[in-house]
Amino acid sequence: MIQYYGCGSCHIIPGISGAAGLAGPPLSGIASRIYIAGVLQNTPENMMRWIENPKTVDEKTVMPNLGVTPADAADIAGYLYTLR
């Protein structure tokens, strides 16, 4: 799903082929960070919320709403939580 939604066009994501984007922060170690996007406590629920619709968290974010479904957000978050 990370490749399907094109997350790697903006982020460096370990383990994802071609994920070498420089527009957003690198996601290595995301599971160990205290905050998501600098504003949300790093919990699975908040990670899924952010992935599904980032503008509801921070209206000024440049991260677009990619139409990620709740099920896909859960799968993406599951993978990101392996990145310690």
C-alpha distances in whole Angstrom, upper triangle without the diagonal:
4,5,5,6,8,9,11,13,15,14,15,13,14,13,10,12,14,12,16,16,19,19,18,19,17,15,17,19,17,18,22,22,24,23,19,20,24,24,23,23,21,20,17,18,18,15,13,16,15,12,12,16,17,20,21,22,23,24,25,21,20,17,16,15,12,12,9,10,12,10,6,9,10,7,7,10,11,10,12,15,15,16,20
4,6,6,6,6,7,10,11,10,11,9,11,11,8,10,11,9,12,13,16,16,14,15,14,12,14,16,15,16,19,20,22,20,17,18,21,22,21,22,19,19,16,18,17,14,13,16,14,11,12,15,16,19,21,20,21,23,23,19,18,14,14,14,11,13,10,12,14,13,9,9,11,9,6,10,11,9,10,13,14,14,17
4,6,5,6,7,9,11,11,12,10,12,11,8,8,9,8,12,12,16,16,15,17,15,14,16,19,18,19,22,23,25,24,20,21,24,25,24,25,23,23,20,21,21,18,17,19,17,14,15,18,18,21,23,23,24,25,25,21,19,16,15,15,12,14,12,14,16,15,11,13,15,12,10,13,15,12,13,17,17,16,20
4,6,8,10,11,13,14,15,14,16,15,11,12,12,11,15,15,18,18,17,19,18,17,19,22,20,21,25,25,27,25,22,22,25,26,25,26,24,23,21,21,21,18,16,18,17,13,14,16,18,20,22,23,24,24,25,21,19,16,15,14,10,11,10,12,15,14,10,12,14,12,11,14,16,14,15,19,19,19,23
4,6,8,9,11,12,14,13,16,16,12,13,13,11,14,13,16,15,14,17,16,15,18,20,18,20,23,23,25,23,19,19,22,23,22,24,21,21,19,19,19,16,14,16,14,10,11,13,14,17,19,19,20,20,21,18,16,12,11,10,7,9,8,10,13,13,10,10,14,12,10,13,15,14,14,18,19,19,22
4,5,6,8,9,11,11,14,14,11,11,10,8,11,10,13,12,12,14,14,14,17,19,18,20,23,22,25,23,19,18,22,23,23,24,22,23,21,21,20,17,16,18,16,12,14,15,15,18,20,20,20,21,21,17,15,12,11,12,9,12,11,14,17,17,13,13,16,15,12,15,17,15,15,18,19,18,22
4,5,6,6,9,8,12,13,10,11,10,7,9,8,11,10,9,11,11,10,13,16,14,16,19,19,21,19,15,15,18,20,19,21,19,20,18,19,18,14,14,15,13,10,12,14,13,16,18,18,18,19,19,15,13,10,10,11,9,12,11,14,16,16,12,12,15,13,10,12,15,13,12,15,16,15,18
4,5,5,6,6,10,11,8,8,7,4,6,6,9,10,9,11,9,10,12,15,14,17,20,19,22,20,17,17,20,22,22,23,20,22,20,22,20,17,17,19,16,13,16,17,16,19,22,21,21,22,21,17,15,12,13,15,13,16,15,18,19,19,15,15,17,16,12,14,16,14,13,16,16,15,18
4,6,8,10,13,14,11,11,8,6,7,5,8,8,9,11,11,12,15,18,17,20,23,22,24,22,19,17,21,23,23,25,23,24,23,24,22,19,19,20,17,15,17,18,17,19,22,21,20,21,20,16,13,11,12,14,12,16,15,19,21,21,18,17,20,18,15,17,20,17,16,20,20,18,21
4,7,9,13,15,13,13,11,8,7,4,5,5,5,8,9,10,13,16,15,18,20,19,21,19,16,14,17,19,20,22,20,22,21,22,20,17,18,18,15,13,16,16,14,16,19,19,17,18,17,13,10,9,10,13,12,16,16,19,21,22,18,17,20,19,15,16,19,17,15,18,19,17,20
4,6,10,12,10,12,10,6,6,4,6,7,5,6,5,7,10,13,12,15,17,16,19,17,14,13,16,18,19,20,18,20,19,21,19,15,17,18,15,13,16,17,15,18,20,19,18,20,18,14,12,10,13,15,14,17,16,19,20,21,17,16,18,17,13,14,17,14,12,15,16,13,16
4,7,9,8,10,8,5,4,5,7,9,8,7,5,6,7,11,11,14,16,16,19,18,16,15,18,20,21,21,19,21,20,22,21,17,19,20,17,16,19,20,18,21,24,22,21,23,21,18,16,14,16,18,17,20,19,22,23,23,19,18,19,18,14,15,17,14,12,15,15,12,14
4,6,6,8,9,5,7,9,11,12,11,9,6,5,6,10,10,12,14,15,18,17,15,16,18,21,20,20,17,19,18,20,19,15,17,19,17,14,18,19,18,21,23,22,22,24,23,19,18,15,17,19,17,20,17,20,20,20,17,16,17,15,11,12,13,10,9,12,11,9,12
4,6,8,10,8,9,12,13,16,14,12,9,7,6,9,11,12,14,15,19,19,17,18,21,23,22,22,19,20,19,22,21,17,19,22,19,17,21,23,22,25,27,25,25,27,26,23,22,19,21,22,21,23,20,22,23,22,18,18,18,16,13,14,14,10,9,12,10,8,10
4,6,9,8,11,14,16,18,17,16,12,11,10,12,13,14,17,18,22,22,20,21,24,26,25,24,21,22,20,23,23,19,20,23,21,18,21,24,23,27,28,27,28,30,29,25,24,21,22,23,21,23,20,22,22,21,18,18,18,15,13,14,14,10,10,13,10,9,12
4,6,6,9,11,14,16,15,15,12,11,11,14,14,16,19,20,23,22,20,21,24,26,25,25,21,22,20,23,22,18,19,22,20,17,20,22,21,25,27,26,26,28,27,23,22,19,20,21,18,20,18,20,21,19,16,16,17,14,12,14,14,10,11,14,12,11,15
4,6,8,11,15,17,17,17,14,14,14,17,18,19,22,23,26,26,23,23,26,29,28,28,25,26,24,26,26,22,22,25,23,20,22,24,24,27,29,28,29,30,29,25,23,20,21,22,20,22,20,22,23,22,18,19,20,17,15,17,18,14,15,18,16,15,18
4,6,8,12,14,15,15,13,14,14,18,18,21,23,23,27,26,23,22,25,28,28,28,26,27,25,27,26,22,23,25,22,19,22,24,23,26,28,28,27,28,27,23,21,19,19,21,19,21,20,23,24,23,20,20,22,19,16,19,20,16,16,19,18,17,20
4,6,9,11,11,12,9,10,11,15,15,17,20,20,23,22,19,19,22,24,24,25,22,23,22,24,23,19,20,22,19,16,19,21,20,22,25,24,24,25,24,20,18,16,17,18,16,19,18,21,22,21,18,17,19,17,14,16,17,14,13,17,16,14,17
4,7,10,10,10,8,10,11,15,16,19,20,20,23,22,20,19,21,24,24,25,23,25,24,26,24,21,22,23,20,18,21,22,21,23,26,25,24,25,23,20,17,16,17,20,18,21,20,23,25,25,21,20,22,20,17,18,20,17,15,19,18,15,18
4,6,7,9,8,10,13,16,16,19,21,20,22,21,18,16,19,22,23,24,22,24,23,25,23,20,21,22,18,17,19,20,18,20,23,22,21,22,20,16,14,13,14,17,16,19,19,22,24,24,21,20,22,21,17,18,21,18,16,19,20,17,19
4,6,7,8,11,13,16,16,19,20,19,22,20,17,15,18,21,22,23,22,24,24,26,23,20,22,22,19,18,21,20,18,20,23,22,20,21,18,15,13,12,15,18,18,21,21,24,26,26,23,21,24,23,19,20,22,20,17,21,21,18,20
4,7,9,12,15,17,16,20,21,19,21,19,16,13,16,18,20,22,21,23,23,24,21,19,20,20,17,16,18,18,15,17,20,19,17,17,15,12,9,9,12,15,15,19,19,23,24,25,22,20,23,23,19,20,22,20,18,21,22,19,21
4,7,9,12,14,13,16,17,15,17,15,12,10,13,15,16,18,17,20,20,21,18,15,17,17,14,13,16,16,13,15,18,16,14,16,14,10,9,8,11,14,14,18,17,21,22,23,20,18,20,20,16,16,19,18,15,18,19,16,18
4,6,9,11,10,14,14,12,15,13,11,9,11,14,15,17,15,18,19,20,17,15,17,18,14,14,17,17,14,17,19,17,16,18,16,12,12,11,14,17,17,20,19,22,22,24,21,18,20,20,16,16,18,16,13,16,17,14,15
4,6,9,8,12,13,12,15,14,12,12,14,17,17,18,16,18,18,20,18,15,18,19,16,15,19,19,17,19,22,19,19,21,19,16,15,13,16,18,18,21,20,23,23,23,20,18,19,19,15,15,17,14,11,14,14,11,12
4,6,5,9,10,10,13,12,10,11,13,16,15,16,13,15,15,17,16,12,15,16,14,13,17,18,16,19,21,18,18,21,20,16,16,14,16,18,18,20,18,20,20,20,17,15,16,15,12,11,13,11,8,10,11,8,10
4,6,8,9,10,13,14,13,14,15,18,18,17,14,16,16,19,18,15,17,19,17,16,20,21,19,23,24,22,22,24,23,20,20,17,20,22,21,23,21,23,23,22,20,18,18,17,14,13,14,11,8,10,9,6,7
4,5,5,7,11,12,12,13,14,17,16,15,12,14,15,18,16,14,17,19,17,17,20,22,20,23,24,21,22,25,24,21,21,19,22,23,23,25,22,24,23,23,20,18,18,17,14,13,13,12,8,8,8,5,4
4,5,5,9,9,8,10,12,14,13,12,9,11,11,14,13,10,13,15,13,13,17,18,16,19,20,17,18,21,21,18,18,16,19,20,20,22,19,21,19,20,18,15,15,15,12,10,11,10,7,7,9,6,6
4,6,8,10,9,13,14,15,13,11,8,9,9,13,12,10,13,15,14,14,17,19,18,21,21,19,20,23,23,20,21,19,21,21,22,23,20,21,19,19,18,15,14,14,12,9,10,9,6,5,7,6,5
4,7,9,10,13,13,15,13,11,8,10,12,15,14,12,16,18,16,17,21,22,20,23,23,20,21,25,24,22,23,21,24,24,25,26,23,24,22,23,21,18,18,18,16,13,13,13,10,8,9,8,5
4,6,7,10,10,12,11,9,7,10,12,15,13,11,15,16,14,16,19,20,18,20,21,17,18,22,21,19,20,18,21,22,23,25,22,24,22,23,22,18,18,19,16,13,15,15,11,10,12,10,9
4,7,10,9,10,8,6,5,9,12,14,12,12,15,16,14,16,19,20,17,20,19,16,17,21,21,18,21,19,22,23,24,26,23,25,23,24,23,19,19,20,18,15,17,17,14,12,15,14,12
4,6,5,6,5,5,5,9,11,13,10,10,13,13,11,14,17,16,14,16,16,12,13,17,17,15,17,16,19,19,21,23,21,22,20,22,21,17,18,19,17,14,16,17,14,13,16,14,14
4,5,6,5,6,5,9,10,11,8,7,10,10,8,10,13,13,10,13,13,10,11,14,15,12,14,12,15,16,17,19,17,19,18,19,18,14,15,17,14,12,15,15,12,12,15,14,14
4,5,7,9,9,12,14,14,10,9,12,12,8,11,13,12,9,11,12,9,8,12,11,9,11,10,13,14,16,18,17,20,19,21,19,16,17,19,16,14,17,17,14,15,18,16,17
4,6,8,9,13,15,16,12,12,15,14,11,14,17,16,12,14,14,10,10,13,12,11,13,13,16,18,20,22,21,23,22,24,23,19,20,22,19,17,20,20,16,17,20,18,18
4,7,9,12,14,14,10,11,14,12,10,14,16,14,11,12,12,8,8,12,12,11,14,14,17,17,20,21,20,22,21,23,22,19,20,22,19,17,20,21,18,18,21,20,20
4,6,8,11,10,7,8,11,10,9,12,14,13,11,13,11,8,10,13,14,13,16,15,17,17,19,20,19,20,18,20,20,16,17,19,17,14,17,19,16,15,19,18,18
4,6,9,10,7,9,12,11,11,14,16,16,14,16,15,11,13,17,18,16,19,18,20,20,22,22,20,21,19,21,21,17,17,19,17,14,16,18,15,14,17,17,16
4,7,8,6,7,10,11,10,12,15,16,14,17,16,13,15,19,19,17,19,17,19,19,21,21,19,20,17,19,18,15,14,16,14,11,13,14,11,10,13,13,13
4,5,5,6,9,10,10,12,14,16,15,18,16,14,17,20,21,19,21,19,21,20,21,21,18,18,15,16,16,13,12,14,13,10,11,13,11,10,13,14,14
4,5,5,6,9,10,11,12,14,14,18,16,15,18,21,22,20,21,18,20,18,19,18,15,15,12,13,13,10,8,11,10,7,8,11,10,8,12,13,14
4,5,5,6,9,10,11,12,13,16,14,13,16,19,21,19,21,18,19,17,18,17,14,14,11,12,13,10,9,12,12,9,11,14,13,12,15,17,18
4,5,5,6,9,10,11,10,13,11,9,12,16,17,15,18,15,16,15,17,16,14,15,12,14,14,11,11,14,13,10,12,15,13,12,16,16,17
4,5,5,6,9,10,10,13,12,11,13,16,18,15,16,13,15,14,15,15,12,13,11,13,12,8,9,11,9,6,9,11,9,9,13,13,15
4,5,5,6,9,10,13,12,11,14,17,18,16,17,14,14,12,13,12,9,10,7,9,9,5,6,9,8,6,9,11,10,11,15,15,17
4,6,5,6,7,10,8,8,11,14,16,14,16,13,13,11,12,12,10,10,8,11,11,8,9,13,11,10,13,15,14,14,18,18,20
4,6,5,5,8,8,7,9,11,13,11,12,9,10,9,11,12,10,12,11,13,12,9,11,13,11,10,13,15,12,14,17,17,19
4,6,6,10,10,10,12,14,15,12,13,9,9,8,8,9,7,9,9,11,9,6,9,11,8,8,12,12,11,13,16,16,18
4,7,9,9,10,13,14,16,13,14,11,10,7,7,7,5,7,7,10,9,6,9,11,10,10,14,15,14,16,19,19,22
4,6,6,8,9,10,12,11,12,9,8,5,8,8,8,10,10,13,12,10,13,15,13,13,17,18,17,18,22,21,24
4,5,5,6,8,9,7,9,6,7,6,9,10,11,13,13,16,15,12,15,17,14,14,17,18,16,18,21,20,22
4,5,5,4,7,6,8,8,8,7,11,12,13,15,16,19,18,15,18,20,18,17,21,22,20,22,25,24,26
4,6,6,10,10,12,11,11,10,13,13,14,15,15,18,18,15,17,20,18,17,21,22,20,22,25,25,26
4,7,9,9,12,11,12,11,14,15,15,17,16,19,18,15,17,20,18,16,20,21,19,20,23,22,23
4,5,6,9,9,11,12,15,16,17,19,19,22,21,18,20,22,20,18,22,23,20,22,25,24,25
4,6,9,10,10,11,15,16,17,20,20,23,22,19,22,24,22,21,25,25,23,25,28,26,28
4,6,9,10,12,16,18,19,22,22,25,24,21,24,26,23,22,26,26,23,25,28,26,27
4,5,8,10,13,16,16,19,20,23,21,18,21,22,19,19,23,22,20,22,25,23,24
4,6,9,12,15,16,19,21,23,21,18,21,22,19,19,23,22,20,22,25,23,25
4,7,9,12,12,16,17,19,17,15,18,19,15,16,19,19,16,19,22,20,22
4,6,9,10,14,16,18,16,14,18,18,16,17,20,20,18,21,23,22,25
4,6,8,11,13,15,13,12,16,17,15,16,19,19,18,21,23,23,25
4,6,9,12,14,11,11,14,15,13,15,18,18,17,20,22,22,25
4,6,9,11,10,10,13,14,13,15,18,18,18,21,23,23,26
4,7,8,6,6,10,10,10,11,14,15,15,17,20,20,23
4,5,5,6,9,10,10,12,14,15,16,18,20,22,24
4,5,5,6,9,10,10,12,14,15,16,19,20,23
4,5,5,6,9,10,11,13,14,15,17,20,22
4,5,5,6,8,10,11,12,14,16,17,21
4,5,5,6,8,10,10,12,14,16,19
4,6,5,6,9,10,10,13,15,17
4,5,5,6,9,10,11,13,17
4,5,5,6,9,10,11,15
4,5,5,6,9,10,13
4,6,5,7,10,12
4,5,5,7,11
4,5,5,8
4,5,7
4,6
4
